[in-house]
């Protein structure tokens, strides 16, 4: 697995965890970008959108692309992945609580 693969998997998990904690389980992509930056994950607009599309295609989020910025909402399956209850190839597994 390459360095870029590891980063992508970690970013996807962070996105899911952010959505899982959000009121209404939904956030705009601009807020997701700030959440990633707060975790030390610098990500550009195009790369963030590609990660959101990947998560949508994996059925982990619903994605409203009708407006700009996009709105992402986590699915039940996505909630399970964010909590570590379900594993999906391409998404990092959360670390256990201390």
Phi, psi and omega in degrees: 000136182275165176304317181293326176296317179298316178298316181298317180296319179293317179298318179298318178296316179299321177297313180297318180294322176297317179293323180296330181270347184285145174297130182077003179057027182221145177214151173283154183299331179294322178290319177300320178298318179293322177297317178297317179298322179294337177266008179084013181257098177281124184218134179280167183302312183294318180294320178299314180297323178293325177292320178296319177295322178298313180297322176296313181297332177275003179065030179263340175219158165259144186230118176265106181259011183285342179235166177238118011280160178295156177242125179252138177227129183287145176267172177300320178297319177298321176298319179296321178292317180299326181272355180083012180279334180228142178253138176229126177301132181102354177235129179299152177271135180295148177283151179294153177292148177285000000 
